[in-house]
Amino acid sequence: MYWPESCNRQAPVKKPIEKCSRCSDPIESHDIVVPFDNGDVIHVRCWGVGETEKRCRESRTIIQKSQKLIDESGRKLREINVPASVAPK
């Protein structure tokens, strides 16, 4: 409990509970958190989930770019009528 400075009441009030910006669970005193410059904090486990999701998105983007390059190479080979057995591997 803390006593708000702007209040002349004699009754204690609860301190606002800090919450994780990712999962909205309360930040407990024993939790390991990652603080951000904007004042937000998240649990380390939530940060790990976010980083994993980020890597998955990046991976999907790379896979899509690779597939486009493969498709483009196949199209170019078909345009010049090179038999697949003669095309470089």
C-alpha positions as CSV (number, residue, x, y, z in Angstrom):
1,M,0.0,0.0,0.0
2,Y,1.1,3.5,-0.5
3,W,-0.3,6.9,0.3
4,P,-1.0,9.1,-2.7
5,E,0.5,12.6,-2.3
6,S,-2.4,14.4,-3.9
7,C,-4.9,13.0,-1.5
8,N,-5.6,14.1,2.1
9,R,-7.4,10.9,3.0
10,Q,-6.2,8.8,5.8
11,A,-7.0,5.5,4.3
12,P,-4.3,3.7,2.3
13,V,-5.0,2.8,-1.3
14,K,-3.6,0.0,-3.4
15,K,-0.6,0.8,-5.6
16,P,-1.5,0.3,-9.3
17,I,-0.4,-3.1,-10.4
18,E,2.1,-3.1,-13.3
19,K,1.1,-5.4,-16.1
20,C,3.0,-7.1,-18.9
21,S,2.5,-5.3,-22.1
22,R,2.3,-8.6,-24.0
23,C,0.1,-10.9,-21.9
24,S,-1.5,-8.4,-19.5
25,D,-0.6,-10.6,-16.5
26,P,0.6,-8.7,-13.4
27,I,4.3,-8.2,-12.9
28,E,5.1,-9.8,-9.6
29,S,8.2,-8.9,-7.6
30,H,9.9,-12.3,-8.4
31,D,9.3,-12.0,-12.2
32,I,12.2,-11.4,-14.5
33,V,11.2,-8.6,-16.9
34,V,12.5,-6.8,-19.9
35,P,12.0,-3.0,-19.6
36,F,11.6,-0.8,-22.6
37,D,12.5,2.9,-23.1
38,N,8.8,3.9,-23.3
39,G,8.2,2.5,-19.8
40,D,6.5,-0.8,-20.9
41,V,7.7,-4.0,-19.3
42,I,7.2,-7.6,-20.4
43,H,8.0,-10.9,-18.9
44,V,11.1,-12.6,-20.2
45,R,9.0,-15.5,-21.3
46,C,6.7,-13.2,-23.3
47,W,9.7,-11.5,-24.9
48,G,10.9,-15.0,-25.9
49,V,7.6,-15.8,-27.5
50,G,7.6,-12.4,-29.4
51,E,11.2,-13.0,-30.7
52,T,10.2,-16.5,-31.9
53,E,7.2,-15.1,-33.7
54,K,9.5,-12.5,-35.3
55,R,11.9,-15.2,-36.5
56,C,9.1,-17.2,-38.0
57,R,7.8,-14.2,-39.9
58,E,11.3,-13.5,-41.2
59,S,11.7,-17.1,-42.2
60,R,8.4,-17.1,-44.1
61,T,9.5,-14.0,-46.0
62,I,12.8,-15.6,-47.0
63,I,11.0,-18.8,-48.1
64,Q,8.6,-16.7,-50.2
65,K,11.5,-14.8,-51.8
66,S,13.4,-18.0,-52.5
67,Q,10.3,-19.6,-54.1
68,K,9.9,-16.5,-56.4
69,L,13.5,-16.9,-57.5
70,I,13.0,-20.6,-58.2
71,D,9.9,-19.9,-60.2
72,E,11.6,-17.1,-62.1
73,S,14.6,-19.3,-63.0
74,G,12.2,-22.1,-64.2
75,R,10.3,-19.6,-66.3
76,K,13.5,-18.2,-67.9
77,L,14.6,-21.8,-68.7
78,R,11.3,-22.5,-70.3
79,E,11.5,-19.3,-72.3
80,I,14.8,-20.3,-73.9
81,N,13.6,-23.9,-74.4
82,V,16.5,-25.5,-72.5
83,P,15.5,-29.1,-71.7
84,A,15.5,-29.7,-68.0
85,S,18.1,-32.5,-68.4
86,V,20.6,-30.0,-69.8
87,A,19.9,-27.1,-67.5
88,P,22.5,-26.5,-64.8
89,K,21.6,-27.9,-61.4
